[in-house]
Structures are given as C-alpha cells and as structure tokens.
Amino acid sequence: MALSKDDIRAAAERLDTAEKTRKQIRQLSLEYPRITLEDAYAIQKAWVEMKVAQDRVVKGHKIGLTSKAMQSALNIDEPDSGILLDDMFFADGGLVPTDRFIATRVEAELAFVMKHRLAGPDCTLFDVLNATDFVVPALEILDTRVERVDPETKATRKIFDTIADNAANAGIVLGGRPIRPLDADLRWIGALCFRNGRLEETGLAAGVLNHPATAVAWLANKIAPNGLALEAGQVVLAGSFIRPIETRKGDTIQADYGPYGSVSCYFA
C-alpha cells in the first residue's frame, strides 16, 4: 500500500461528505498519484465501516467491470466489487428520490440470493449454483461521488477512483420472477431496457464473464484472503450486461426479461 492510514481515512471521509452534500470530489487518483488497488479497496472498506457505524447494515455485494471491453479500457484484467447496504434497496415499480444522488445511471443485471455461506478459495461456478437460493432480475443504480472528468486536467476517472467510491454503487431494485439456479441456462437470460418507453439497451447475461455465476465465484475467491465470505441471505449483483443508461428526474426505467418478468423504477 502506498497510502497511510490517515490518507485512507481522509479519503473515506471526503467520499462520505460528497455523498451527503451531493458535491463531487476531485479524483483520488490525482490527489494521490501513487494510489494502488489495495489502497482503493482500503478506502472503500473505511467508508463502509463509517456507514455501518451510522447504523447501516451490510446486505450483500456488487460486482462491476465484468466485460472484457470495460476491463481493456481501464487496463485491468479482473472485475471490481463493492458493498450493498440496507438503504440502497428500492421497491420494484417504486420511487427513487433524485435529490439523494448526484448523477445516476442504471444497469440491468441478475442478482443471486445466497442460500448457504460460500467461502473461497477455489470456488467454482458449480459451487455458486449449489449455494444459491434463487436468481432474480435486477436494476443497479450507479452514482459517482468522484468527478468523472477533472475540470482542469481533463483526466478521466481511473479504476482506483471507482473502487474507492464503492464501485460507483448507489442502489438496487429487485423484481421479476425468481428463478432457481438450475431451472434456466442463466447465460441466455436477456433484457430489453427502456427509458420512458423507448428502447435504450439490450443484452444477454452471458456478457458477464460468459456466465454470471462465474462472477460470483470470482468474488467469493477475491474476498477469501480477508477472511470474508458470501453469507446466507446476502444479495450479490453479478454484473451488468448492458451499457449504463443515464437518468434524470422524471425518468421511468424498465427492464423486460421476457419469461422472467420485468423490473422498473421511477426517478422522482
């Protein structure tokens, strides 16, 4: 790690303030040019610990950057991850308060709800399927507490900024029809994604590392060295298979998963 404990704590506090005030901060990769991935995850962890101290409850995990195109663009060779907290869950068809966020975008994903504890190392796709209670269509709401483009240097966000920012995580909507993990070929589940009734994006879950359960296995193995596991009852967002859809106040977002139902939300 390149950053001191004081640096990590200060960065986490800045992210927490940015979220509460809805004012983005300068990219941490510019503030700390020597920042590493380990530093970024340490900042994320410190921020989540602040939230837990403020009575938030950890409810699961999200996985991001699961497509090869996004990994190549950011010069990385694996996904990233963040933490889901209890205040991030919104009802299917419900209202999402825009005044709580800064610059929201939405992605379509599959969410895995764990039936049994799943701990790495050496977890496989099959271990994930055995440990999963059901899979359900989901929308992930993204937000960024860090500037996407620095106004002075025009530098764009780096992977360090995204990871520290809890992998740009802000909200989740679960909906549609729950599926037992062996009752469908999860790779072939697709979604038509609409904004205000207009088709914006389409995709197949195979876009997530060829199988979304592979992403969940990656996460279980990734967090194992820290003594962590995917716990029974936790929700794991396996990663998006569409490009993010920009949203603004007044937008209705709906993802139609065909025989597996649909999920939607309204940005009020």
SVG drawing of the C-alpha trace seen along z (x, -y; Angstrom):
<svg xmlns="http://www.w3.org/2000/svg" viewBox="-44 -24 48 52">
<polyline fill="none" stroke="black" stroke-width="0.4" points="0.0,0.0 1.2,-3.5 -1.2,-5.5 -1.0,-6.0 -3.9,-5.1 -4.5,-8.8 -4.7,-9.3 -7.2,-6.4 -9.3,-7.7 -9.3,-11.2 -10.3,-9.9 -13.2,-7.9 -14.4,-11.0 -14.3,-13.0 -16.4,-10.4 -18.9,-10.3 -19.2,-14.1 -19.6,-14.2 -22.5,-11.7 -24.2,-13.7 -23.8,-17.1 -24.2,-15.8 -20.9,-17.6 -18.4,-15.6 -14.7,-15.5 -11.6,-15.6 -10.3,-12.2 -8.4,-10.4 -6.0,-9.2 -5.0,-12.8 -4.8,-13.6 -2.8,-10.5 -0.8,-9.7 0.8,-6.6 -2.5,-5.0 -2.8,-1.3 -5.8,1.1 -5.1,2.2 -5.3,-1.4 -8.6,-1.9 -10.2,1.2 -8.9,-0.1 -10.7,-3.4 -13.9,-1.6 -13.6,0.5 -13.1,-2.5 -16.1,-4.3 -18.3,-1.2 -17.2,-1.0 -18.3,-4.6 -21.7,-3.8 -22.1,-0.8 -21.2,-3.0 -24.1,-5.2 -26.4,-2.2 -26.3,-1.0 -26.4,2.8 -24.4,4.8 -26.8,6.7 -24.6,8.1 -22.1,7.2 -22.0,5.9 -19.6,6.9 -18.6,4.5 -16.4,4.3 -17.3,7.8 -17.0,7.3 -13.7,7.7 -14.3,4.4 -14.5,2.4 -11.5,4.2 -9.4,3.4 -10.5,-0.2 -9.3,-0.5 -6.2,1.6 -7.2,4.2 -7.7,8.0 -10.4,8.7 -13.7,7.2 -14.1,4.9 -16.6,5.1 -18.5,3.0 -20.8,3.4 -24.6,3.3 -26.2,1.6 -29.7,1.8 -30.6,-1.8 -29.7,-1.0 -32.7,1.2 -35.7,-0.3 -39.1,1.4 -39.9,2.7 -42.0,0.1 -41.2,-2.3 -39.8,-5.8 -36.1,-6.6 -35.5,-10.1 -33.2,-12.0 -32.4,-14.6 -30.4,-11.8 -28.0,-11.3 -25.6,-13.3 -25.5,-11.8 -27.4,-8.5 -27.2,-5.8 -28.9,-2.4 -27.7,1.1 -29.6,4.4 -28.2,7.4 -29.0,10.7 -29.0,10.8 -28.0,14.0 -29.6,14.5 -27.5,16.9 -29.0,19.9 -25.8,21.1 -22.5,19.5 -20.0,19.5 -16.3,19.1 -13.2,19.3 -10.6,20.0 -11.2,22.3 -15.0,21.6 -16.3,22.6 -19.4,21.8 -20.9,25.0 -20.3,24.1 -22.1,20.9 -25.1,22.6 -25.2,25.1 -25.1,22.2 -27.7,20.0 -31.3,20.0 -32.6,18.1 -31.7,15.7 -33.8,12.6 -33.8,9.8 -32.4,6.5 -31.6,2.9 -28.4,1.4 -28.4,-2.3 -25.0,-3.9 -23.8,-7.2 -20.4,-8.9 -19.1,-10.8 -15.9,-11.4 -15.7,-13.7 -15.8,-11.6 -13.6,-14.2 -11.2,-16.6 -12.1,-20.2 -8.5,-21.3 -6.5,-18.4 -9.4,-16.7 -8.2,-13.4 -10.9,-10.8 -11.7,-8.6 -9.4,-5.6 -10.2,-2.2 -8.8,-3.4 -11.4,-6.2 -14.3,-3.8 -13.2,-1.1 -12.8,-3.7 -16.2,-5.1 -17.8,-1.7 -17.6,-0.7 -20.0,-3.6 -22.7,-1.7 -25.8,-3.6 -29.0,-1.5 -30.6,1.8 -34.1,2.8 -35.1,6.4 -38.1,7.6 -39.4,10.0 -39.7,13.8 -37.3,15.5 -35.5,18.4 -34.0,21.5 -30.4,21.5 -30.7,24.8 -34.1,24.1 -32.7,22.0 -29.5,21.5 -28.6,18.2 -26.3,17.3 -29.2,16.9 -31.4,14.7 -31.7,11.3 -33.2,7.9 -34.7,5.2 -34.1,1.9 -36.4,-1.1 -36.3,-4.7 -39.7,-6.4 -41.0,-3.6 -38.1,-4.0 -35.8,-1.0 -32.2,-2.1 -30.2,1.1 -30.4,4.9 -28.1,7.6 -27.6,11.2 -26.3,12.4 -23.5,14.3 -21.9,10.9 -20.9,11.3 -17.7,13.4 -19.6,15.9 -21.8,16.9 -22.9,14.6 -22.2,17.3 -18.6,17.1 -18.5,13.5 -20.0,14.6 -17.3,17.3 -14.6,14.7 -15.9,12.5 -16.0,15.4 -12.4,16.2 -11.4,12.5 -12.6,11.7 -11.5,15.0 -7.9,13.9 -9.6,11.2 -11.5,13.8 -14.8,12.9 -17.4,15.0 -20.8,14.6 -23.2,15.2 -26.6,16.9 -29.3,14.4 -27.0,11.9 -27.7,10.5 -24.9,10.5 -25.3,8.3 -23.3,10.4 -22.5,7.5 -24.2,5.6 -24.7,6.9 -25.8,3.5 -24.1,0.1 -25.2,-2.3 -28.4,-4.3 -28.2,-7.9 -31.2,-9.0 -32.7,-12.3 -35.7,-13.4 -38.9,-12.2 -37.5,-9.1 -39.0,-5.7 -36.6,-2.8 -37.9,0.7 -36.0,3.8 -38.1,6.6 -36.6,10.0 -39.2,11.9 -40.4,15.0 -38.6,14.0 -40.6,10.8 -39.7,7.2 -38.3,4.7 -38.7,0.9 -38.3,-2.3 -39.2,-5.9 -36.8,-8.8 -38.9,-11.2"/>
</svg>
